[in-house]
């Protein structure tokens, strides 16, 4: 495992851990170098599960969300991996289900594929991450392409959590509905929640049926909803 970024880490009720990268520099990266290095829960159980249609794809276990800036994500496979060159079209089909991915770059070759993505400035309502699934291969690399890029990584103490995101334009408001028993919202920029100020990089637990979130910053605000 290669891991050369700094993260600010906060634990919530020993149920979910929120990690946010800080002061990142171009070229910093996180590299998983084997299948055995995939993320585990607090009991040591692997968190990945197979795609319902394409068994060579896994539901991503690291749950990374781009909050600001730009990244490159690369997957490498070798003989004996569950994913091979024959499965690249399946992976591309899953990516193409997400409209925003069409605004990112994608390239591939024998034994690898990679894409770059930037947060941009286009708002969207609540939806699942376009990187929800990934190839079942030995190595995955996340690389920072822009100084001060921010990455969010929610870590599950136990499996079963779900994740959604929304992008809110400056000066506009979105409604967040509570899901599940425990529901948290991460705020990528400064916001007002039902008239109360919430700071950038804050995580708040939703206790009411819904809240109204206004982006009071000058940048697109990515929100991440984490619930179980």
N, C-alpha and C positions, 0 to 999 in steps of 0.2 A: 504494500500500500504506500503510495506517495501522497502526502497531505501537507502542503506548505502554505496554507491560509490560516489567518486568525479568525476566530468566531467568538461572538458574545453569546453565552448560553444561559437560558432561564428555564427552570423546572416548574411545571404547573401540576400541583396536587399529586405528584409522583405518577401521573398518567401520561403526560406528553412533555417532551423537552423541545424548546424552540431555540434553534441556533441560527444566528445571522452573521454573515461574513462582514469583516470591517477592514477598511484601509487596504483594499486589494490592489494589486499591481498587475500590469499586463504580463502574461506568461505564467502566472501562478496557476497551479492545477491540483486537482484531486484525481488520483489514478487508482482504480481497483484492478489489481494484477492477477487475480484468480477468482474462480467461482466461490472458493472457501472464504473469501473476504467480503462476501455479500452481507448486508446488514441483518442483525439479529435483534430480537426483542430482549427484555430484561431477563428472561429465563433461558436465553441462549438458543431460541428457535429461529430459523430463517423466516423472513417476512415475505419472500417472493411467492407468487403463485402463477400458474400458466394462463396464457390468453385463452378464452373459451373457444376460439376458432383456430388459432395458429399456435400449436404447441411449441414452436421454436422461439416464441416470444414470451417474456415474463412481465407480469405486473411489476413496475419499478418499485424497488424496496427502499430507495433512498429519499424519494419524495422531494427532490430539489425543485425550488421555484425561483425563477429569475425575478428579482424585485426592481432592479435598476441596472442599466448598462448593457453589456453584451458578452456572450460566451460562445465557445465551440464545444460540441459534444461529439466524441468519436468512439466508435465501437470496433474492436478487432477480434477476429475469430481465427481458429486454427483447426486442423484435422482432429476430430474427436469431439468438438463442441456440438451442442444441440443445434446451434444456428450455423448455416453455411451460405455460400454464394447463392444456392438455389432458393433461399428464403428471403432474399432482399426485396423482391416484389411484394411479398406479404407485409413486410415492415413498412414499405412505402405506402401501401394501401391503408394501413392503420394511421400513419401520419397524415395522409391526405384527407382523412375524415375531419380534420381540424382546420378550419378556414385560415386561421392566423399562420399556420405553418407555411402556407403558400407565399408568405412574405419573407420567408427565411431561405437561406441557401442550403442545398443538399448536393453531395457528391459521393461516389463510391468507386470501389475497385476490387480486385481480387483480395478477399480476406479483410475488408474494412469498409466502413461507411462513416460519414460525418456530416454534421450540419452546424450552421451558425445561426444565432438568433439574437435579436435586439428587442428591448422592451417596446420601443417606438412611442407613438402618441395617440393610438386609436383605442377608444374606450370599448368595453364589451361587458355584457351581463354575466352572471355567474355561470361557470362551466368547468368541466374537468380539465386537468392539465393535458396539453398536447403530447407531453412526454410521459404519459401514464404507463406505456409499455415500451420495452426495449429488448434487443436481441439477447438470447441466452448464450452468452459468449464469455470468454475468459477475461477480457479486459475492456474497461470503459474509462474514458478520460474526459474530465470537464476542465476546460481551460479558460482563464479570464482573458478577454480581448480588449477591455477598456478599463482604465484606472477608476477605482472606486465603484466597480460593479458590486452589487449586493446580491447574495444568494441566501435564500431561506431554506433551512432543512429541519422539518419537524421529525423528531425521533420518538418512536412509539415504545412505551414500556411494555405494552401488550398489543398484539395485532388487532385488526378490525377497524382502524380509524379510516375515515374518508376525507378527501381533500377537494376543494373547489377554489377557483379564483375568479376575480372580477377586476376590471380596470376602469377607473373613474376619472373623468376629465376634470381639470381645475374648475372650481366653482359650481360643480354639479353634485347631485345627490343620488344615492342608490339605497335600496332597502335590502337588508340582510335578514333572512328568516332563520330562526333557530332550528337546527336539525339534531336529532338524537337526544341523548340524555345530557352529555357534556359537549358543549359547542364553544369554540374559541375563534376569534378573528384576529389576524395579524394585519397591522396597518403599515403600508409601505411609505406613506407620507403623512404629514400632519392633517388631521381631520376633526370634525365636530360630530359627535354621536348624540342625537337628540338634544343638540345645543351645548353639550359638554365637550371641552377640548380633549383630544387624544393625540399624543405625540407620535412622531415618526418612529418606526421600529417597535411600537408598543404592541402587546398582545392582551386582549380583553376577553373575558368569558361572558357569553350572552346568557342572561337569566330570564329575559322576557321573550314573548313569542316572536318579536321582530324589532329591529332598530333601523333608524334612518342615518346614513353616513354621508356627510358632506366633505368633499375634498377641498380643504382651505389652502392647500399649497399651490405653487405655480407649475407643478409637474403632474404628469399622469400618475395616479396612485393605484398601485396593485394591492388588492386585498386578498388574503388567503383565509378561507373558512376551513376549520379543522374540527371534525365532529365524530362522535361514536354513540 
